[in-house]
Amino acid sequence: MATMESLIGLVNKIQRACTVLGDHGGQGMSLWEALPSVAVVGGQSSGKSSVLESIVGRDFLPRGSGIVTRRPLVLQLHKTESGAEYAEFLHAPKRRFTDFAAVRKEISDETDRITGKTKQISNIPIHLSIYSPNVVNLTLIDLPGLTKVAVEGQSDSIVEDIENMVRSYVEKPNSIILAITPANQDIATSDAIKLAREVDPSGERTFGVLTKLDLMDKGTNATEVLEGRAYRLQHPWVGIVNRSQADINKNVDMIIARRKEREYFETSPDYGHLASRMGSEYLAKLLSQHLELVIRQRIPSIIAMINKTIDELNAELDRIGRPIAADGGAQLYMILELCRAFDRVFKEHLDGGRPGGDRIYGVFDHQLPAALKKLPFDRHLSLKNVQKVVTEADGYQPHLIAPEQGYRRLIDGSITYFKGPAEASVDAVHFVLKELVRKSIAETEELKRFPTLQSDIATAANEALERFREEGRKTVIRLVEMESSYLTVDFFRKLHAEPESKPEKKSEKNANPPGPNNDLYHDHSLRRIGWSPYLTVDFLEVCEKSKPKEIRENAKLIMILLIILSEGLDQMLALI
Ligand SMILES: Nc1nc2c(ncn2[C@@H]2O[C@H](COP(=O)(O)OP(=O)(O)OP(=O)(O)O)[C@@H](O)[C@H]2O)c(=O)[nH]1
């Protein structure tokens, strides 16, 4: 029993949690709807509030003429071992009410807070918990009384609105219906029974309660109904005698009223034989036992539903992201984790696994060689220009054996052409990397919920790339300058060890081949000088179309500057 009582307590807690989270039934599948609860239904002034107060043993509900209950009141009763009775509202959790007159006022005020002081209704429930040694664990929902006509100050739709609200509570399969009918009214005209029959035709969730037995006309009694002969339900009918209006006015104590009620049944000639199954105390126990039974039956489906909801929420959390820690250290750690996630994706683009890195290879493999091929070496190394450069380099003292200064200037001038394509390669790689940063940010799942961090990472990465571009540019230019500014002795030796016969053979039309002391600026000599830059440039690669035929034959002697340049660019890439 103790276990079952704590189970009802647990269901109470879940119900409160549902309300805090805004789940008080309504559209779709909700946990609130899966939990069993007792809804009190009846016509206006049928005695609903009186029944609730009798069950609680306290006088705490607003009273008055007309429509008093305008919002559902979820009343959770918690049995305590001993101590003072007190009440707590969910909307005012820090306030503990020991004065039940103040509870009544708070219910009125809280009703007005949502509906205003009008006679309108609202389906947002008020949650009230009562802790007392005189109650059984039970959750009851007091609902507005069903009416037939709208009174002054009410909209025409009020009758329908109340019925719809009450219906929305009682039509749920987990709702236990406490159908209140005054005994001095014909059962056939009972609003509560009419609605209960509609939503629960088999009567298995309906508990019939007859109030005002003491007000029946003399000579009549309700045994037909109470014995289940007039209207059969699965559960036995319970008769109740509440405080009359006169008792209320006289402030008759609820405990005394309970005792009087007990005495009424025990001494009644009509209901004496039913006394042990009558009265508000018995009704409370009956409902509590039934609630326990229902919870026991529902436990598997409630657990399944909670687990399913947990799974769904976890899946949603995974999608929208886990909560972010409040302290700075944990936040910094998280930001670093997110940056690492971005870094992983970016590396995959560069190293493979995701597309992008191949475009950088394309810059060196296609774009750079194509640009080099277009360099104007034929113009720069034309006989006319070679002569101009050599004579200018010689100045007023023509060279004796080899035009060393001329060589140097020609080679320097040729290699300087590499600067343009080399810089363009840096720009092209920079462009690809920038594009990969953009793609990587978009593809990093972890970053999806942090748009500000996304733009911060993009800004930081682009700033870094901009810096690396400048450094890369400087590095490649320095490499080109290094190549053009230092020609080794070995280079000049190779140049002169080069057999002169090959080009000379090819230049047979030169009838008078010049010797070093003959004509310094003879075509043959100049042509030979003009080859020298090609010794530093792989002309087979670079000058496919423009190179002179003779020079093509000297290919095997040529140093491959491009390779040197490529190595330099690799270093530059490593820098980026
Ligand atoms: N004599 C007698 N009077 C009763 C009994 N039950 C209720 N009353 C009186 O009937 C009137 C209405 O009772 P309530 O308990 O306020 O009825 P209600 O259904 O909650 O009314 P609304 O919330 O306005 O719909 C009050 O004056 C009660 O004192 C009863 O069993 N015997």
The ligand as a MOL file (V3000), in Angstrom:
LIG
                    3D

  0  0  0     0  0            999 V3000
M  V30 BEGIN CTAB
M  V30 COUNTS 32 34 0 0 0
M  V30 BEGIN ATOM
M  V30 1 N -28.5920 20.4040 1.8940 0
M  V30 2 C -27.6560 20.1820 1.0040 0
M  V30 3 N -27.1650 21.1940 0.3010 0
M  V30 4 C -26.1760 20.9220 -0.5920 0
M  V30 5 C -25.6540 19.6440 -0.8060 0
M  V30 6 N -24.7140 19.7110 -1.7300 0
M  V30 7 C -24.6100 20.9840 -2.0920 0
M  V30 8 N -25.4780 21.7270 -1.4190 0
M  V30 9 C -25.7000 23.1620 -1.5470 0
M  V30 10 O -25.8930 23.4170 -2.9310 0
M  V30 11 C -25.3080 24.6750 -3.2810 0
M  V30 12 C -24.3630 24.4880 -4.4390 0
M  V30 13 O -23.3260 23.6550 -4.0530 0
M  V30 14 P -21.9080 23.7560 -4.6770 0
M  V30 15 O -21.0980 22.7130 -4.0380 0
M  V30 16 O -21.4440 25.1510 -4.6240 0
M  V30 17 O -22.2450 23.3420 -6.1600 0
M  V30 18 P -21.3030 23.4490 -7.4420 0
M  V30 19 O -21.7650 22.3530 -8.3650 0
M  V30 20 O -19.9120 23.4330 -7.0530 0
M  V30 21 O -21.6920 24.8370 -8.0350 0
M  V30 22 P -20.9540 25.6530 -9.2190 0
M  V30 23 O -19.4740 25.5880 -8.9670 0
M  V30 24 O -21.5170 27.0210 -9.1150 0
M  V30 25 O -21.3340 24.9650 -10.4760 0
M  V30 26 C -24.6380 25.1510 -2.0140 0
M  V30 27 O -25.4530 26.0620 -1.3680 0
M  V30 28 C -24.5100 23.9400 -1.1600 0
M  V30 29 O -24.5780 24.2250 0.2270 0
M  V30 30 C -26.2100 18.5800 -0.0390 0
M  V30 31 O -25.8180 17.4220 -0.1450 0
M  V30 32 N -27.1920 18.9220 0.8540 0
M  V30 END ATOM
M  V30 BEGIN BOND
M  V30 1 1 1 2
M  V30 2 2 2 3
M  V30 3 1 2 32
M  V30 4 1 3 4
M  V30 5 2 4 5
M  V30 6 1 4 8
M  V30 7 1 5 6
M  V30 8 1 5 30
M  V30 9 2 6 7
M  V30 10 1 7 8
M  V30 11 1 8 9
M  V30 12 1 9 10
M  V30 13 1 9 28
M  V30 14 1 10 11
M  V30 15 1 11 12
M  V30 16 1 11 26
M  V30 17 1 12 13
M  V30 18 1 13 14
M  V30 19 2 14 15
M  V30 20 1 14 16
M  V30 21 1 14 17
M  V30 22 1 17 18
M  V30 23 2 18 19
M  V30 24 1 18 20
M  V30 25 1 18 21
M  V30 26 1 21 22
M  V30 27 2 22 23
M  V30 28 1 22 24
M  V30 29 1 22 25
M  V30 30 1 26 27
M  V30 31 1 26 28
M  V30 32 1 28 29
M  V30 33 2 30 31
M  V30 34 1 30 32
M  V30 END BOND
M  V30 END CTAB
M  END
